[in-house]
Amino acid sequence: MLAAAKNTFKGALGALFLTVGLSVPAKAETLADALVHAYTHSGLLEQNRAVLRAADEDVAQAVAALRPVISWSSDITRSFGTTGSTQGATRIVGGAPVFTSRFVEQGFANNTASINLLAQITLYDGGANRMSIDAAKEAVLATRAGLVSIEQQVLFRAVSAYMEVRRAIETVALRENNVRVIRQELRAARDRFEVGEVTRTDVALAEARISAARSALSAAEGQLAIAIEEFNAAVGRRPGSLTPPNGLPRIPSTENGAKGLAVRGHPEMERAQRLVTVNEIGIRIAEAASSPTISLQGRYGVTENFDNQNFSRGGSIGLNASGPIYSGGALRSAVRKAMAQRDQSRANLHVVRHQIEQNVGNAYAQLAVAQASTQAFRDQVRAATVAFRGVREEATLGARTTLDVLDAEQELLDARASLVSAQVDETLAAYAILAATGQLTADALNLNVPRYDPAAYYNLVKDAPSGLSRQGDQLDRVLRALGKD
């Protein structure tokens, strides 16, 4: 009986490792592989890169507002109709003047064509246009920081999906092994019942326990299916054979050091700072709306008459000045609104700072808990394994009941499952620290991915090139390459 118990336990362990090896495809996949695929196939990153390009175009449009605006207009007009009038004449009859009149109806048609060239440039507007350029540039920098935050979200979601699949696979393997062991215990209990060594109660306990084990296995398989779907959504493909991470990533040695690093370099902190600057410039732009606007306008036109030799050619040039006198309080309201938005962004800066520091503190607390739990569960697995083996041997000698064996096996299973979860939580907490400090990026992780240069598109459009320029042609090629033309 003792030899049979040992063989049963060894067979269960062998089945556990066999299950882990066969539950997923043979091709090994590392966490770095998953991060690379998530980065290169992320629709969320592509979406926010397009948002950044749109912000770059705001700079180009602000620059264009300082340049002359040249336009043309033309028309061809046919005028036609009928006119009626009373015509009178005076003649001398019998030495006396006599006035006579008659009604005359006459048709007319006239065909003319004209073309006009117009040019206008703003000479002075209180500096509003130039300040709009500065605000647009700060908004670009804020959007770039937001793109880095999105990159961190994409990569952390991939890390979470990777580790949750590993957790689910290990849990399924443990649950399958549990079903096998309890099935063998049930078979042994029935054999011993046949020879009178145990009662019907022992058999019923084993039957109840295997039903519970099968239910737990179904739940674990469901969680694995959910984890695989999340992996597919986060990474862009179904998981292969996921290998354990090769240790934890490098993180700051102290929590205070990590908080200082986060406040200085987290992209959300930079984004909040840039938005404060944007809103401060917005106040000056609103104040400039009360200033006069001076513009220079020029016009030249040609009009030709198709029906005769009549024509006109000429132009005009003028200096125009305008400005508000009374706007019903709208201009001052706009200034107050800009001030309120500035105050809002300043308050948000404090909120973001505290949130970042809290996230760092939470991540370090979670890491400490996970590390302590990992060590404790490792010790528990070691002790539970010894206890399980001892209870099995004592049961073969009649000193333990079937319930004792099942309880010991369940405790060992729970300890193993807890150890797996604690190891997963430890890895997630370490990567959460990277994300909280702003270090969970492709550059910081040295991922083998094509780097996206956020300044490349900006450098092409910042001077607002026209479509006929060499720079405009280059920009068109870039858009075609992006598939956005």
Protein Blocks (a to p, Z undefined) as FASTA:
>chain_A
ZZmmmmmmmmmmmmmmmmmmmmpcfbdcdfklmmmmmmmmcfklmmmmmmmmmmmmmmmm
mmmmmpccdddddddddddddddddddddddeehiacddddddddddddddddddddddd
dfbgghmmmmmmmmmmmmmmmmmmmmmmmmmmmmmmmmmmmmmmmmmmmmmmmmmmmmmm
mmmmmmmmmmmmmnopacfklmmmmmmmmmmmmmmmmmmmmmmmmmmmmmmmmnopacdd
ddddebjadddfbfklmmmmmmmmgmklmmmmmmmmmmmmmmmmmmmmmpccdddddddd
ddddfkbmbdcddddddddddddfbeghmmmmmmmmmmmmmmmmmmmmmmmmmmmmmmmm
mmmmmmmmmmmmmmmmmmmmmmmmmmmmmmmmmmmnopacfklmmmmmmmmmmmmmmmmm
mmmmmmmmmmmmmmmnopacfklnopacddddfklmmmmmmnopafkbmklmmmmmmmmm
nopZZ
